[in-house]
């Protein structure tokens, strides 16, 4: 199965879909000019354990880096994913 992660701005989320367009998971966000807040991640229970969450996390964080914005990971999944992948820690906005 090939998973593609796409921004769906009208829904304020990124979606992970297969080649047939089936949505297997999503990351919800709030977007500002220089900050994106990740609020919730959800993966279809039938697809859990297949790397969908990690694919989503990597894609949304890579996009934030490409866009030159910092992130605020309120979502526990994204927060933990960043903790396990310290090469993304530089994206996290630190409290002032």
C-alpha positions, 0 to 999 in steps of 0.5 A: 500500500502506498500512502500519500499525505496531503494538506486539506486546508478547508478541513484544517488537516493533513490526510493520509490516503492510499492510491484509491483515495481511502483516508487512513488517518489525519493530523488536525492543525491550526495555522498561523503566519509563522506557527502551526499547532498540531492538535490531534492525530487519528489513524483508522483502527484497521490500519494501526501498527502499519506506520500510518501515524509515523508517515503522517508525523514525518510528512507534516513536520517536513512540510513545516520545515519546508514552509519555514514555520515552527510547530506547537505539538499539542497532540500527544502523538506528534509530541511523542514522535518528535521526542523519539526523533530529535532531528525534528526538535528544532521545529518546536517553538519554545515557550517565551 
